[in-house]
């Protein structure tokens, strides 16, 4: 199982947080002048969303 700390360490500049009202994990992925916000129900799924956003940078 992936932890949020692992995600933030693996991807430089990515910030993750728990949405207390949405009950989902969120991350902001830097990409030059255009940043992307992604979300998922669990950290492992968030990893996949971050990877997709990371490739589009």
Secondary structure as GFF3:
##gff-version 3
##sequence-region A 1 57
A	DSSP	alpha_helix	4	10	.	.	.	ID=ss1
A	DSSP	beta_strand	15	19	.	.	.	ID=ss2
A	DSSP	beta_strand	24	29	.	.	.	ID=ss3
A	DSSP	beta_strand	36	40	.	.	.	ID=ss4
A	DSSP	alpha_helix	43	56	.	.	.	ID=ss5
###
